[in-house]
Amino acid sequence: MSQYQCGSCHAIPGVADARGVSAVSLEGFARRSYIGGRLPNRPSTLEAWIIDPHAQIAAANMPALAVSPEQARDMAAYLRTLK
């Protein structure tokens, strides 16, 4: 997440320098029902969102960052630990 500078927009507990305020904090992400306010918070949906948010929600503010499927799986697994 540091490599992709996710923390420049999001505050992410446990990620150094991830103190962004222009997007929602990811604290407690595992307890959320929805991703981007619309998509069910499921592992496969979250991975797809991380890889290409605009394919999931065309008007998404989150940029596509060329995250590989393996990296998206790892990021999603970490986000699911944030209770």
N, CA, C and O atoms as a Maestro MAE file, in Angstrom:
{
 s_m_m2io_version
 :::
 2.0.0
}

f_m_ct {
 s_m_title
 :::
 protein
 m_atom[332] {
  # First column is atom index #
  i_m_mmod_type
  r_m_x_coord
  r_m_y_coord
  r_m_z_coord
  i_m_residue_number
  s_m_chain_name
  s_m_pdb_residue_name
  s_m_pdb_atom_name
  i_m_atomic_number
  :::
  1 25 0.819 -1.171 0.000 1 A "MET " " N  " 7
  2 3 0.000 0.000 0.000 1 A "MET " " CA " 6
  3 2 0.874 1.249 0.000 1 A "MET " " C  " 6
  4 15 0.525 2.271 -0.590 1 A "MET " " O  " 8
  5 25 2.006 1.147 0.667 2 A "SER " " N  " 7
  6 3 2.950 2.272 0.640 2 A "SER " " CA " 6
  7 2 3.481 2.480 -0.767 2 A "SER " " C  " 6
  8 15 3.616 3.615 -1.224 2 A "SER " " O  " 8
  9 25 3.783 1.386 -1.453 3 A "GLN " " N  " 7
  10 3 4.337 1.451 -2.812 3 A "GLN " " CA " 6
  11 2 3.419 2.216 -3.757 3 A "GLN " " C  " 6
  12 15 3.888 2.947 -4.628 3 A "GLN " " O  " 8
  13 25 2.121 2.049 -3.585 4 A "TYR " " N  " 7
  14 3 1.149 2.702 -4.461 4 A "TYR " " CA " 6
  15 2 0.647 4.033 -3.898 4 A "TYR " " C  " 6
  16 15 -0.229 4.675 -4.477 4 A "TYR " " O  " 8
  17 25 1.210 4.428 -2.774 5 A "GLN " " N  " 7
  18 3 0.883 5.701 -2.129 5 A "GLN " " CA " 6
  19 2 -0.601 5.826 -1.797 5 A "GLN " " C  " 6
  20 15 -1.188 6.902 -1.916 5 A "GLN " " O  " 8
  21 25 -1.193 4.724 -1.384 6 A "CYS " " N  " 7
  22 3 -2.602 4.737 -0.988 6 A "CYS " " CA " 6
  23 2 -2.836 5.733 0.145 6 A "CYS " " C  " 6
  24 15 -3.901 6.342 0.243 6 A "CYS " " O  " 8
  25 25 -1.826 5.890 0.995 7 A "GLY " " N  " 7
  26 3 -1.928 6.783 2.137 7 A "GLY " " CA " 6
  27 2 -1.871 8.256 1.794 7 A "GLY " " C  " 6
  28 15 -2.039 9.094 2.680 7 A "GLY " " O  " 8
  29 25 -1.640 8.599 0.541 8 A "SER " " N  " 7
  30 3 -1.694 10.010 0.177 8 A "SER " " CA " 6
  31 2 -3.147 10.484 0.143 8 A "SER " " C  " 6
  32 15 -3.408 11.681 0.260 8 A "SER " " O  " 8
  33 25 -4.082 9.566 -0.015 9 A "CYS " " N  " 7
  34 3 -5.519 9.898 0.017 9 A "CYS " " CA " 6
  35 2 -6.203 9.337 1.257 9 A "CYS " " C  " 6
  36 15 -7.051 10.003 1.851 9 A "CYS " " O  " 8
  37 25 -5.842 8.115 1.655 10 A "HIS " " N  " 7
  38 3 -6.493 7.420 2.761 10 A "HIS " " CA " 6
  39 2 -5.623 7.404 4.011 10 A "HIS " " C  " 6
  40 15 -4.398 7.328 3.915 10 A "HIS " " O  " 8
  41 25 -6.243 7.474 5.168 11 A "ALA " " N  " 7
  42 3 -5.589 7.127 6.425 11 A "ALA " " CA " 6
  43 2 -5.742 5.611 6.569 11 A "ALA " " C  " 6
  44 15 -6.848 5.077 6.489 11 A "ALA " " O  " 8
  45 25 -4.614 4.930 6.782 12 A "ILE " " N  " 7
  46 3 -4.656 3.470 6.863 12 A "ILE " " CA " 6
  47 2 -3.882 3.033 8.104 12 A "ILE " " C  " 6
  48 15 -2.658 3.156 8.137 12 A "ILE " " O  " 8
  49 25 -4.573 2.527 9.120 13 A "PRO " " N  " 7
  50 3 -3.882 2.065 10.318 13 A "PRO " " CA " 6
  51 2 -2.825 1.016 9.979 13 A "PRO " " C  " 6
  52 15 -3.067 0.101 9.192 13 A "PRO " " O  " 8
  53 25 -1.654 1.167 10.587 14 A "GLY " " N  " 7
  54 3 -0.588 0.197 10.399 14 A "GLY " " CA " 6
  55 2 0.276 0.418 9.174 14 A "GLY " " C  " 6
  56 15 1.240 -0.320 8.968 14 A "GLY " " O  " 8
  57 25 -0.036 1.409 8.355 15 A "VAL " " N  " 7
  58 3 0.758 1.703 7.164 15 A "VAL " " CA " 6
  59 2 1.467 3.035 7.403 15 A "VAL " " C  " 6
  60 15 0.828 4.071 7.586 15 A "VAL " " O  " 8
  61 25 2.794 2.986 7.397 16 A "ALA " " N  " 7
  62 3 3.588 4.183 7.666 16 A "ALA " " CA " 6
  63 2 3.223 5.312 6.716 16 A "ALA " " C  " 6
  64 15 3.074 5.109 5.511 16 A "ALA " " O  " 8
  65 25 3.083 6.495 7.274 17 A "ASP " " N  " 7
  66 3 2.800 7.728 6.521 17 A "ASP " " CA " 6
  67 2 1.468 7.716 5.776 17 A "ASP " " C  " 6
  68 15 1.244 8.562 4.910 17 A "ASP " " O  " 8
  69 25 0.593 6.788 6.091 18 A "ALA " " N  " 7
  70 3 -0.729 6.750 5.434 18 A "ALA " " CA " 6
  71 2 -1.698 7.585 6.267 18 A "ALA " " C  " 6
  72 15 -2.449 7.066 7.093 18 A "ALA " " O  " 8
  73 25 -1.656 8.896 6.022 19 A "ARG " " N  " 7
  74 3 -2.480 9.813 6.804 19 A "ARG " " CA " 6
  75 2 -3.307 10.725 5.909 19 A "ARG " " C  " 6
  76 15 -3.623 11.852 6.290 19 A "ARG " " O  " 8
  77 25 -3.655 10.251 4.736 20 A "GLY " " N  " 7
  78 3 -4.423 11.059 3.799 20 A "GLY " " CA " 6
  79 2 -5.797 11.420 4.338 20 A "GLY " " C  " 6
  80 15 -6.370 10.706 5.161 20 A "GLY " " O  " 8
  81 25 -6.310 12.544 3.857 21 A "VAL " " N  " 7
  82 3 -7.623 13.007 4.303 21 A "VAL " " CA " 6
  83 2 -8.570 13.306 3.140 21 A "VAL " " C  " 6
  84 15 -9.716 13.696 3.365 21 A "VAL " " O  " 8
  85 25 -8.110 13.129 1.913 22 A "SER " " N  " 7
  86 3 -8.979 13.444 0.779 22 A "SER " " CA " 6
  87 2 -9.921 12.295 0.418 22 A "SER " " C  " 6
  88 15 -10.836 12.473 -0.386 22 A "SER " " O  " 8
  89 25 -9.704 11.139 0.997 23 A "ALA " " N  " 7
  90 3 -10.595 9.984 0.817 23 A "ALA " " CA " 6
  91 2 -10.897 9.421 2.206 23 A "ALA " " C  " 6
  92 15 -10.252 9.806 3.181 23 A "ALA " " O  " 8
  93 25 -11.854 8.531 2.303 24 A "VAL " " N  " 7
  94 3 -12.253 7.982 3.596 24 A "VAL " " CA " 6
  95 2 -11.103 7.248 4.270 24 A "VAL " " C  " 6
  96 15 -10.255 6.649 3.610 24 A "VAL " " O  " 8
  97 25 -11.093 7.307 5.586 25 A "SER " " N  " 7
  98 3 -10.154 6.514 6.364 25 A "SER " " CA " 6
  99 2 -10.525 5.040 6.180 25 A "SER " " C  " 6
  100 15 -11.701 4.692 6.064 25 A "SER " " O  " 8
  101 25 -9.515 4.193 6.156 26 A "LEU " " N  " 7
  102 3 -9.784 2.763 6.010 26 A "LEU " " CA " 6
  103 2 -9.810 2.040 7.354 26 A "LEU " " C  " 6
  104 15 -9.876 0.812 7.410 26 A "LEU " " O  " 8
  105 25 -9.757 2.817 8.433 27 A "GLU " " N  " 7
  106 3 -9.896 2.241 9.763 27 A "GLU " " CA " 6
  107 2 -11.259 1.548 9.863 27 A "GLU " " C  " 6
  108 15 -12.276 2.111 9.458 27 A "GLU " " O  " 8
  109 25 -11.272 0.345 10.396 28 A "GLY " " N  " 7
  110 3 -12.516 -0.406 10.538 28 A "GLY " " CA " 6
  111 2 -13.075 -0.937 9.231 28 A "GLY " " C  " 6
  112 15 -14.253 -1.287 9.159 28 A "GLY " " O  " 8
  113 25 -12.253 -1.001 8.202 29 A "PHE " " N  " 7
  114 3 -12.743 -1.406 6.885 29 A "PHE " " CA " 6
  115 2 -13.441 -2.762 6.899 29 A "PHE " " C  " 6
  116 15 -14.430 -2.950 6.191 29 A "PHE " " O  " 8
  117 25 -12.952 -3.693 7.682 30 A "ALA " " N  " 7
  118 3 -13.529 -5.043 7.700 30 A "ALA " " CA " 6
  119 2 -14.981 -5.054 8.181 30 A "ALA " " C  " 6
  120 15 -15.722 -5.991 7.883 30 A "ALA " " O  " 8
  121 25 -15.390 -4.028 8.918 31 A "ARG " " N  " 7
  122 3 -16.767 -3.966 9.427 31 A "ARG " " CA " 6
  123 2 -17.727 -3.306 8.449 31 A "ARG " " C  " 6
  124 15 -18.935 -3.303 8.683 31 A "ARG " " O  " 8
  125 25 -17.220 -2.754 7.374 32 A "ARG " " N  " 7
  126 3 -18.089 -2.044 6.428 32 A "ARG " " CA " 6
  127 2 -18.870 -3.014 5.549 32 A "ARG " " C  " 6
  128 15 -18.382 -4.084 5.187 32 A "ARG " " O  " 8
  129 25 -20.070 -2.620 5.222 33 A "SER " " N  " 7
  130 3 -20.912 -3.446 4.357 33 A "SER " " CA " 6
  131 2 -20.617 -3.218 2.884 33 A "SER " " C  " 6
  132 15 -20.808 -4.111 2.058 33 A "SER " " O  " 8
  133 25 -20.142 -1.996 2.554 34 A "TYR " " N  " 7
  134 3 -19.970 -1.629 1.145 34 A "TYR " " CA " 6
  135 2 -18.595 -1.046 0.853 34 A "TYR " " C  " 6
  136 15 -17.946 -0.452 1.713 34 A "TYR " " O  " 8
  137 25 -18.182 -1.236 -0.377 35 A "ILE " " N  " 7
  138 3 -16.960 -0.651 -0.932 35 A "ILE " " CA " 6
  139 2 -17.418 0.477 -1.847 35 A "ILE " " C  " 6
  140 15 -18.297 0.284 -2.687 35 A "ILE " " O  " 8
  141 25 -16.822 1.648 -1.683 36 A "GLY " " N  " 7
  142 3 -17.198 2.767 -2.539 36 A "GLY " " CA " 6
  143 2 -18.657 3.169 -2.388 36 A "GLY " " C  " 6
  144 15 -19.223 3.822 -3.264 36 A "GLY " " O  " 8
  145 25 -19.259 2.777 -1.276 37 A "GLY " " N  " 7
  146 3 -20.645 3.122 -1.017 37 A "GLY " " CA " 6
  147 2 -21.669 2.332 -1.800 37 A "GLY " " C  " 6
  148 15 -22.869 2.559 -1.644 37 A "GLY " " O  " 8
  149 25 -21.224 1.401 -2.647 38 A "ARG " " N  " 7
  150 3 -22.172 0.679 -3.512 38 A "ARG " " CA " 6
  151 2 -21.965 -0.825 -3.617 38 A "ARG " " C  " 6
  152 15 -22.929 -1.579 -3.752 38 A "ARG " " O  " 8
  153 25 -20.727 -1.257 -3.556 39 A "LEU " " N  " 7
  154 3 -20.406 -2.666 -3.824 39 A "LEU " " CA " 6
  155 2 -20.346 -3.467 -2.537 39 A "LEU " " C  " 6
  156 15 -19.781 -2.988 -1.554 39 A "LEU " " O  " 8
  157 25 -20.906 -4.668 -2.504 40 A "PRO " " N  " 7
  158 3 -20.821 -5.501 -1.302 40 A "PRO " " CA " 6
  159 2 -19.359 -5.740 -0.930 40 A "PRO " " C  " 6
  160 15 -18.533 -6.030 -1.796 40 A "PRO " " O  " 8
  161 25 -19.049 -5.621 0.332 41 A "ASN " " N  " 7
  162 3 -17.679 -5.796 0.807 41 A "ASN " " CA " 6
  163 2 -17.361 -7.285 0.925 41 A "ASN " " C  " 6
  164 15 -17.457 -7.880 1.998 41 A "ASN " " O  " 8
  165 25 -16.983 -7.861 -0.203 42 A "ARG " " N  " 7
  166 3 -16.582 -9.269 -0.291 42 A "ARG " " CA " 6
  167 2 -15.147 -9.320 -0.802 42 A "ARG " " C  " 6
  168 15 -14.722 -8.410 -1.514 42 A "ARG " " O  " 8
  169 25 -14.393 -10.359 -0.458 43 A "PRO " " N  " 7
  170 3 -12.994 -10.432 -0.883 43 A "PRO " " CA " 6
  171 2 -12.789 -10.268 -2.393 43 A "PRO " " C  " 6
  172 15 -11.950 -9.469 -2.809 43 A "PRO " " O  " 8
  173 25 -13.522 -10.991 -3.204 44 A "SER " " N  " 7
  174 3 -13.310 -10.913 -4.656 44 A "SER " " CA " 6
  175 2 -13.708 -9.549 -5.212 44 A "SER " " C  " 6
  176 15 -13.079 -9.047 -6.142 44 A "SER " " O  " 8
  177 25 -14.745 -8.957 -4.646 45 A "THR " " N  " 7
  178 3 -15.181 -7.629 -5.086 45 A "THR " " CA " 6
  179 2 -14.144 -6.589 -4.698 45 A "THR " " C  " 6
  180 15 -13.846 -5.687 -5.481 45 A "THR " " O  " 8
  181 25 -13.595 -6.705 -3.504 46 A "LEU " " N  " 7
  182 3 -12.563 -5.766 -3.053 46 A "LEU " " CA " 6
  183 2 -11.315 -5.873 -3.920 46 A "LEU " " C  " 6
  184 15 -10.722 -4.857 -4.282 46 A "LEU " " O  " 8
  185 25 -10.917 -7.078 -4.252 47 A "GLU " " N  " 7
  186 3 -9.744 -7.256 -5.117 47 A "GLU " " CA " 6
  187 2 -9.985 -6.617 -6.482 47 A "GLU " " C  " 6
  188 15 -9.109 -5.928 -7.005 47 A "GLU " " O  " 8
  189 25 -11.149 -6.835 -7.057 48 A "ALA " " N  " 7
  190 3 -11.481 -6.228 -8.350 48 A "ALA " " CA " 6
  191 2 -11.484 -4.708 -8.250 48 A "ALA " " C  " 6
  192 15 -11.019 -4.029 -9.165 48 A "ALA " " O  " 8
  193 25 -12.002 -4.168 -7.153 49 A "TRP " " N  " 7
  194 3 -12.031 -2.720 -6.919 49 A "TRP " " CA " 6
  195 2 -10.613 -2.158 -6.866 49 A "TRP " " C  " 6
  196 15 -10.331 -1.124 -7.471 49 A "TRP " " O  " 8
  197 25 -9.727 -2.831 -6.148 50 A "ILE " " N  " 7
  198 3 -8.342 -2.358 -6.028 50 A "ILE " " CA " 6
  199 2 -7.655 -2.378 -7.388 50 A "ILE " " C  " 6
  200 15 -6.892 -1.465 -7.706 50 A "ILE " " O  " 8
  201 25 -7.911 -3.391 -8.182 51 A "ILE " " N  " 7
  202 3 -7.271 -3.507 -9.501 51 A "ILE " " CA " 6
  203 2 -7.789 -2.445 -10.461 51 A "ILE " " C  " 6
  204 15 -6.997 -1.782 -11.131 51 A "ILE " " O  " 8
  205 25 -9.108 -2.273 -10.537 52 A "ASP " " N  " 7
  206 3 -9.679 -1.316 -11.495 52 A "ASP " " CA " 6
  207 2 -10.992 -0.757 -10.963 52 A "ASP " " C  " 6
  208 15 -12.070 -1.245 -11.303 52 A "ASP " " O  " 8
  209 25 -10.892 0.273 -10.123 53 A "PRO " " N  " 7
  210 3 -12.114 0.813 -9.528 53 A "PRO " " CA " 6
  211 2 -13.126 1.310 -10.548 53 A "PRO " " C  " 6
  212 15 -14.330 1.213 -10.311 53 A "PRO " " O  " 8
  213 25 -12.666 1.842 -11.680 54 A "HIS " " N  " 7
  214 3 -13.593 2.387 -12.678 54 A "HIS " " CA " 6
  215 2 -14.380 1.297 -13.411 54 A "HIS " " C  " 6
  216 15 -15.456 1.565 -13.945 54 A "HIS " " O  " 8
  217 25 -13.861 0.097 -13.437 55 A "ALA " " N  " 7
  218 3 -14.608 -1.016 -14.027 55 A "ALA " " CA " 6
  219 2 -15.759 -1.428 -13.107 55 A "ALA " " C  " 6
  220 15 -16.739 -2.025 -13.553 55 A "ALA " " O  " 8
  221 25 -15.629 -1.105 -11.823 56 A "GLN " " N  " 7
  222 3 -16.661 -1.450 -10.849 56 A "GLN " " CA " 6
  223 2 -17.691 -0.327 -10.702 56 A "GLN " " C  " 6
  224 15 -18.897 -0.572 -10.681 56 A "GLN " " O  " 8
  225 25 -17.193 0.908 -10.602 57 A "ILE " " N  " 7
  226 3 -18.040 2.102 -10.504 57 A "ILE " " CA " 6
  227 2 -17.412 3.140 -11.429 57 A "ILE " " C  " 6
  228 15 -16.355 3.690 -11.120 57 A "ILE " " O  " 8
  229 25 -18.050 3.406 -12.550 58 A "ALA " " N  " 7
  230 3 -17.465 4.282 -13.574 58 A "ALA " " CA " 6
  231 2 -17.058 5.646 -13.038 58 A "ALA " " C  " 6
  232 15 -16.044 6.192 -13.472 58 A "ALA " " O  " 8
  233 25 -17.810 6.204 -12.119 59 A "ALA " " N  " 7
  234 3 -17.522 7.547 -11.606 59 A "ALA " " CA " 6
  235 2 -16.645 7.534 -10.350 59 A "ALA " " C  " 6
  236 15 -16.582 8.531 -9.630 59 A "ALA " " O  " 8
  237 25 -15.978 6.429 -10.086 60 A "ALA " " N  " 7
  238 3 -15.142 6.331 -8.882 60 A "ALA " " CA " 6
  239 2 -14.040 7.385 -8.895 60 A "ALA " " C  " 6
  240 15 -13.450 7.676 -9.935 60 A "ALA " " O  " 8
  241 25 -13.776 7.946 -7.724 61 A "ASN " " N  " 7
  242 3 -12.683 8.911 -7.592 61 A "ASN " " CA " 6
  243 2 -11.335 8.230 -7.437 61 A "ASN " " C  " 6
  244 15 -10.299 8.841 -7.701 61 A "ASN " " O  " 8
  245 25 -11.335 6.993 -7.019 62 A "MET " " N  " 7
  246 3 -10.086 6.274 -6.812 62 A "MET " " CA " 6
  247 2 -9.439 5.958 -8.154 62 A "MET " " C  " 6
  248 15 -10.103 5.459 -9.062 62 A "MET " " O  " 8
  249 25 -8.145 6.247 -8.284 63 A "PRO " " N  " 7
  250 3 -7.472 5.967 -9.551 63 A "PRO " " CA " 6
  251 2 -7.115 4.493 -9.699 63 A "PRO " " C  " 6
  252 15 -6.937 3.788 -8.706 63 A "PRO " " O  " 8
  253 25 -7.014 4.039 -10.929 64 A "ALA " " N  " 7
  254 3 -6.477 2.705 -11.217 64 A "ALA " " CA " 6
  255 2 -4.959 2.834 -11.149 64 A "ALA " " C  " 6
  256 15 -4.383 3.707 -11.798 64 A "ALA " " O  " 8
  257 25 -4.313 1.980 -10.376 65 A "LEU " " N  " 7
  258 3 -2.885 2.133 -10.116 65 A "LEU " " CA " 6
  259 2 -2.031 0.991 -10.653 65 A "LEU " " C  " 6
  260 15 -0.877 0.847 -10.249 65 A "LEU " " O  " 8
  261 25 -2.570 0.184 -11.546 66 A "ALA " " N  " 7
  262 3 -1.834 -0.950 -12.126 66 A "ALA " " CA " 6
  263 2 -1.374 -1.937 -11.055 66 A "ALA " " C  " 6
  264 15 -0.247 -2.431 -11.089 66 A "ALA " " O  " 8
  265 25 -2.259 -2.211 -10.116 67 A "VAL " " N  " 7
  266 3 -1.996 -3.193 -9.068 67 A "VAL " " CA " 6
  267 2 -2.210 -4.585 -9.664 67 A "VAL " " C  " 6
  268 15 -3.223 -4.828 -10.320 67 A "VAL " " O  " 8
  269 25 -1.274 -5.489 -9.443 68 A "SER " " N  " 7
  270 3 -1.423 -6.852 -9.952 68 A "SER " " CA " 6
  271 2 -2.474 -7.603 -9.137 68 A "SER " " C  " 6
  272 15 -2.779 -7.212 -8.010 68 A "SER " " O  " 8
  273 25 -3.025 -8.672 -9.695 69 A "PRO " " N  " 7
  274 3 -3.991 -9.477 -8.921 69 A "PRO " " CA " 6
  275 2 -3.410 -9.989 -7.602 69 A "PRO " " C  " 6
  276 15 -4.113 -10.029 -6.593 69 A "PRO " " O  " 8
  277 25 -2.155 -10.373 -7.601 70 A "GLU " " N  " 7
  278 3 -1.524 -10.867 -6.375 70 A "GLU " " CA " 6
  279 2 -1.411 -9.754 -5.341 70 A "GLU " " C  " 6
  280 15 -1.688 -9.975 -4.162 70 A "GLU " " O  " 8
  281 25 -1.010 -8.568 -5.769 71 A "GLN " " N  " 7
  282 3 -0.905 -7.444 -4.847 71 A "GLN " " CA " 6
  283 2 -2.284 -7.036 -4.335 71 A "GLN " " C  " 6
  284 15 -2.437 -6.713 -3.157 71 A "GLN " " O  " 8
  285 25 -3.272 -7.049 -5.198 72 A "ALA " " N  " 7
  286 3 -4.637 -6.720 -4.785 72 A "ALA " " CA " 6
  287 2 -5.135 -7.722 -3.750 72 A "ALA " " C  " 6
  288 15 -5.803 -7.338 -2.790 72 A "ALA " " O  " 8
  289 25 -4.819 -8.995 -3.934 73 A "ARG " " N  " 7
  290 3 -5.215 -10.017 -2.963 73 A "ARG " " CA " 6
  291 2 -4.569 -9.736 -1.608 73 A "ARG " " C  " 6
  292 15 -5.219 -9.858 -0.569 73 A "ARG " " O  " 8
  293 25 -3.282 -9.360 -1.618 74 A "ASP " " N  " 7
  294 3 -2.591 -9.053 -0.367 74 A "ASP " " CA " 6
  295 2 -3.158 -7.796 0.295 74 A "ASP " " C  " 6
  296 15 -3.344 -7.763 1.511 74 A "ASP " " O  " 8
  297 25 -3.428 -6.772 -0.498 75 A "MET " " N  " 7
  298 3 -4.004 -5.535 0.050 75 A "MET " " CA " 6
  299 2 -5.378 -5.812 0.646 75 A "MET " " C  " 6
  300 15 -5.690 -5.352 1.744 75 A "MET " " O  " 8
  301 25 -6.191 -6.561 -0.077 76 A "ALA " " N  " 7
  302 3 -7.537 -6.885 0.396 76 A "ALA " " CA " 6
  303 2 -7.466 -7.689 1.690 76 A "ALA " " C  " 6
  304 15 -8.254 -7.465 2.608 76 A "ALA " " O  " 8
  305 25 -6.528 -8.618 1.761 77 A "ALA " " N  " 7
  306 3 -6.381 -9.420 2.986 77 A "ALA " " CA " 6
  307 2 -6.027 -8.516 4.158 77 A "ALA " " C  " 6
  308 15 -6.546 -8.703 5.259 77 A "ALA " " O  " 8
  309 25 -5.159 -7.547 3.941 78 A "TYR " " N  " 7
  310 3 -4.812 -6.621 5.023 78 A "TYR " " CA " 6
  311 2 -6.024 -5.782 5.417 78 A "TYR " " C  " 6
  312 15 -6.306 -5.631 6.606 78 A "TYR " " O  " 8
  313 25 -6.731 -5.244 4.457 79 A "LEU " " N  " 7
  314 3 -7.899 -4.415 4.771 79 A "LEU " " CA " 6
  315 2 -8.936 -5.197 5.562 79 A "LEU " " C  " 6
  316 15 -9.630 -4.629 6.405 79 A "LEU " " O  " 8
  317 25 -9.046 -6.490 5.299 80 A "ARG " " N  " 7
  318 3 -10.018 -7.313 6.031 80 A "ARG " " CA " 6
  319 2 -9.609 -7.532 7.480 80 A "ARG " " C  " 6
  320 15 -10.417 -8.006 8.279 80 A "ARG " " O  " 8
  321 25 -8.358 -7.193 7.838 81 A "THR " " N  " 7
  322 3 -7.933 -7.297 9.245 81 A "THR " " CA " 6
  323 2 -8.258 -6.037 10.033 81 A "THR " " C  " 6
  324 15 -8.155 -6.040 11.260 81 A "THR " " O  " 8
  325 25 -8.647 -4.970 9.362 82 A "LEU " " N  " 7
  326 3 -8.887 -3.681 10.027 82 A "LEU " " CA " 6
  327 2 -10.293 -3.649 10.610 82 A "LEU " " C  " 6
  328 15 -11.252 -3.258 9.945 82 A "LEU " " O  " 8
  329 25 -10.394 -4.067 11.858 83 A "LYS " " N  " 7
  330 3 -11.701 -4.152 12.522 83 A "LYS " " CA " 6
  331 2 -11.808 -3.027 13.453 83 A "LYS " " C  " 6
  332 15 -12.824 -2.881 14.133 83 A "LYS " " O  " 8
  :::
 }
 m_bond[331] {
  # First column is bond index #
  i_m_from
  i_m_to
  i_m_order
  :::
  1 1 2 1
  2 2 3 1
  3 3 4 2
  4 3 5 1
  5 5 6 1
  6 6 7 1
  7 7 8 2
  8 7 9 1
  9 9 10 1
  10 10 11 1
  11 11 12 2
  12 11 13 1
  13 13 14 1
  14 14 15 1
  15 15 16 2
  16 15 17 1
  17 17 18 1
  18 18 19 1
  19 19 20 2
  20 19 21 1
  21 21 22 1
  22 22 23 1
  23 23 24 2
  24 23 25 1
  25 25 26 1
  26 26 27 1
  27 27 28 2
  28 27 29 1
  29 29 30 1
  30 30 31 1
  31 31 32 2
  32 31 33 1
  33 33 34 1
  34 34 35 1
  35 35 36 2
  36 35 37 1
  37 37 38 1
  38 38 39 1
  39 39 40 2
  40 39 41 1
  41 41 42 1
  42 42 43 1
  43 43 44 2
  44 43 45 1
  45 45 46 1
  46 46 47 1
  47 47 48 2
  48 47 49 1
  49 49 50 1
  50 50 51 1
  51 51 52 2
  52 51 53 1
  53 53 54 1
  54 54 55 1
  55 55 56 2
  56 55 57 1
  57 57 58 1
  58 58 59 1
  59 59 60 2
  60 59 61 1
  61 61 62 1
  62 62 63 1
  63 63 64 2
  64 63 65 1
  65 65 66 1
  66 66 67 1
  67 67 68 2
  68 67 69 1
  69 69 70 1
  70 70 71 1
  71 71 72 2
  72 71 73 1
  73 73 74 1
  74 74 75 1
  75 75 76 2
  76 75 77 1
  77 77 78 1
  78 78 79 1
  79 79 80 2
  80 79 81 1
  81 81 82 1
  82 82 83 1
  83 83 84 2
  84 83 85 1
  85 85 86 1
  86 86 87 1
  87 87 88 2
  88 87 89 1
  89 89 90 1
  90 90 91 1
  91 91 92 2
  92 91 93 1
  93 93 94 1
  94 94 95 1
  95 95 96 2
  96 95 97 1
  97 97 98 1
  98 98 99 1
  99 99 100 2
  100 99 101 1
  101 101 102 1
  102 102 103 1
  103 103 104 2
  104 103 105 1
  105 105 106 1
  106 106 107 1
  107 107 108 2
  108 107 109 1
  109 109 110 1
  110 110 111 1
  111 111 112 2
  112 111 113 1
  113 113 114 1
  114 114 115 1
  115 115 116 2
  116 115 117 1
  117 117 118 1
  118 118 119 1
  119 119 120 2
  120 119 121 1
  121 121 122 1
  122 122 123 1
  123 123 124 2
  124 123 125 1
  125 125 126 1
  126 126 127 1
  127 127 128 2
  128 127 129 1
  129 129 130 1
  130 130 131 1
  131 131 132 2
  132 131 133 1
  133 133 134 1
  134 134 135 1
  135 135 136 2
  136 135 137 1
  137 137 138 1
  138 138 139 1
  139 139 140 2
  140 139 141 1
  141 141 142 1
  142 142 143 1
  143 143 144 2
  144 143 145 1
  145 145 146 1
  146 146 147 1
  147 147 148 2
  148 147 149 1
  149 149 150 1
  150 150 151 1
  151 151 152 2
  152 151 153 1
  153 153 154 1
  154 154 155 1
  155 155 156 2
  156 155 157 1
  157 157 158 1
  158 158 159 1
  159 159 160 2
  160 159 161 1
  161 161 162 1
  162 162 163 1
  163 163 164 2
  164 163 165 1
  165 165 166 1
  166 166 167 1
  167 167 168 2
  168 167 169 1
  169 169 170 1
  170 170 171 1
  171 171 172 2
  172 171 173 1
  173 173 174 1
  174 174 175 1
  175 175 176 2
  176 175 177 1
  177 177 178 1
  178 178 179 1
  179 179 180 2
  180 179 181 1
  181 181 182 1
  182 182 183 1
  183 183 184 2
  184 183 185 1
  185 185 186 1
  186 186 187 1
  187 187 188 2
  188 187 189 1
  189 189 190 1
  190 190 191 1
  191 191 192 2
  192 191 193 1
  193 193 194 1
  194 194 195 1
  195 195 196 2
  196 195 197 1
  197 197 198 1
  198 198 199 1
  199 199 200 2
  200 199 201 1
  201 201 202 1
  202 202 203 1
  203 203 204 2
  204 203 205 1
  205 205 206 1
  206 206 207 1
  207 207 208 2
  208 207 209 1
  209 209 210 1
  210 210 211 1
  211 211 212 2
  212 211 213 1
  213 213 214 1
  214 214 215 1
  215 215 216 2
  216 215 217 1
  217 217 218 1
  218 218 219 1
  219 219 220 2
  220 219 221 1
  221 221 222 1
  222 222 223 1
  223 223 224 2
  224 223 225 1
  225 225 226 1
  226 226 227 1
  227 227 228 2
  228 227 229 1
  229 229 230 1
  230 230 231 1
  231 231 232 2
  232 231 233 1
  233 233 234 1
  234 234 235 1
  235 235 236 2
  236 235 237 1
  237 237 238 1
  238 238 239 1
  239 239 240 2
  240 239 241 1
  241 241 242 1
  242 242 243 1
  243 243 244 2
  244 243 245 1
  245 245 246 1
  246 246 247 1
  247 247 248 2
  248 247 249 1
  249 249 250 1
  250 250 251 1
  251 251 252 2
  252 251 253 1
  253 253 254 1
  254 254 255 1
  255 255 256 2
  256 255 257 1
  257 257 258 1
  258 258 259 1
  259 259 260 2
  260 259 261 1
  261 261 262 1
  262 262 263 1
  263 263 264 2
  264 263 265 1
  265 265 266 1
  266 266 267 1
  267 267 268 2
  268 267 269 1
  269 269 270 1
  270 270 271 1
  271 271 272 2
  272 271 273 1
  273 273 274 1
  274 274 275 1
  275 275 276 2
  276 275 277 1
  277 277 278 1
  278 278 279 1
  279 279 280 2
  280 279 281 1
  281 281 282 1
  282 282 283 1
  283 283 284 2
  284 283 285 1
  285 285 286 1
  286 286 287 1
  287 287 288 2
  288 287 289 1
  289 289 290 1
  290 290 291 1
  291 291 292 2
  292 291 293 1
  293 293 294 1
  294 294 295 1
  295 295 296 2
  296 295 297 1
  297 297 298 1
  298 298 299 1
  299 299 300 2
  300 299 301 1
  301 301 302 1
  302 302 303 1
  303 303 304 2
  304 303 305 1
  305 305 306 1
  306 306 307 1
  307 307 308 2
  308 307 309 1
  309 309 310 1
  310 310 311 1
  311 311 312 2
  312 311 313 1
  313 313 314 1
  314 314 315 1
  315 315 316 2
  316 315 317 1
  317 317 318 1
  318 318 319 1
  319 319 320 2
  320 319 321 1
  321 321 322 1
  322 322 323 1
  323 323 324 2
  324 323 325 1
  325 325 326 1
  326 326 327 1
  327 327 328 2
  328 327 329 1
  329 329 330 1
  330 330 331 1
  331 331 332 2
  :::
 }
}
